[in-house]
Amino acid sequence: MAALSSPLRVCRGILREIRAMKGPDYKQTLAYNYVLDQFRKNQVSSERYCRAQVEALHASHTYLCLLASTRHHLTLHNLYHGKGERGPEEVAGIVGLRLPTQPGGKGWEK
């Protein structure tokens, strides 16, 4: 298994994703309070080692990956989702091509 990030980095990443979803009032959400409570509950002191803490860190890292992937998916979906009939120029621009400017042209003439 790959080495996991530090708990603080994962916690900050989850809170960053919550802020991206909820906007400036993210601190008043239940998700924000729940994440902070869970991370505080699973802190480990110097005299105890708990396997549950490692499992909680793995679960939180997986949840962070889910949140980031969902946000990226929605961005791509909004970018490429069909918006009705598109013209040939717009379709070519989406995939990174240019149409010829004159019949029989190469596309680079002006």
C-alpha positions in Angstrom: 0.0 0.0 0.0 1.3 3.5 -0.8 2.2 5.8 2.0 -0.6 8.1 3.1 -0.4 11.8 3.5 -0.3 13.4 6.9 -3.7 13.7 8.6 -3.5 17.5 8.6 -2.9 17.6 4.8 -5.9 15.3 4.2 -8.1 17.3 6.6 -7.2 20.6 4.8 -7.9 18.9 1.5 -11.3 17.8 2.5 -12.2 21.2 3.9 -10.9 22.8 0.7 -13.3 20.6 -1.3 -16.2 21.5 1.0 -15.4 25.2 0.6 -15.4 24.7 -3.2 -18.9 23.1 -3.1 -20.6 25.3 -0.5 -19.0 28.7 -1.1 -18.0 31.3 1.6 -20.5 30.0 4.2 -18.9 26.5 4.4 -18.1 26.8 8.1 -21.7 26.7 9.0 -22.4 23.4 7.3 -22.8 20.1 9.0 -20.2 18.5 6.8 -17.5 21.0 8.0 -18.3 20.3 11.7 -18.4 16.6 11.2 -15.0 16.4 9.4 -13.4 18.5 12.2 -15.0 16.4 14.9 -13.8 13.2 13.3 -10.2 14.4 12.9 -10.1 15.6 16.5 -11.5 12.3 17.7 -8.9 10.3 15.9 -5.8 12.2 17.0 -3.1 10.0 18.5 -1.1 11.0 21.5 2.6 10.0 21.9 1.8 7.2 24.4 -0.8 5.3 22.4 -0.9 3.7 18.9 -4.3 2.9 17.5 -5.0 0.9 14.4 -8.3 2.7 14.0 -6.4 5.9 13.5 -4.7 4.5 10.5 -7.9 3.1 9.1 -9.6 6.5 9.7 -6.8 8.2 7.8 -7.2 5.8 4.9 -10.9 6.4 4.8 -10.5 10.1 4.9 -7.9 10.0 2.1 -10.4 7.9 0.0 -13.1 10.5 0.7 -10.8 13.3 -0.4 -10.2 11.5 -3.6 -13.9 11.0 -4.1 -14.6 14.7 -3.5 -11.9 15.9 -5.9 -12.9 13.4 -8.6 -16.5 14.4 -8.4 -15.6 18.1 -8.7 -13.4 17.4 -11.8 -16.1 15.2 -13.3 -18.7 18.0 -13.0 -16.3 20.5 -14.5 -15.7 18.2 -17.5 -19.4 17.4 -17.8 -20.4 21.1 -17.9 -17.7 21.7 -20.5 -18.5 18.9 -22.9 -22.2 18.2 -22.2 -24.4 18.7 -25.2 -26.1 22.1 -25.4 -28.3 21.4 -28.4 -27.2 21.7 -32.0 -23.8 23.2 -32.4 -22.2 24.6 -35.5 -19.3 23.0 -37.3 -16.9 25.8 -36.1 -17.8 25.4 -32.5 -17.5 21.6 -32.6 -14.1 21.8 -34.3 -13.0 24.3 -31.6 -14.0 22.0 -28.8 -11.7 19.2 -30.1 -8.9 21.6 -31.0 -9.3 21.9 -34.8 -9.9 24.7 -37.2 -12.0 24.6 -40.3 -10.6 25.9 -43.6 -11.4 29.5 -44.3 -12.0 28.9 -48.0 -13.0 25.9 -50.0 -10.0 23.8 -50.8 -7.8 25.7 -48.3 -5.5 24.4 -45.7 -7.1 26.3 -42.8 -4.2 28.6 -42.1 -4.8 31.2 -44.8 -6.3 34.5 -43.9 
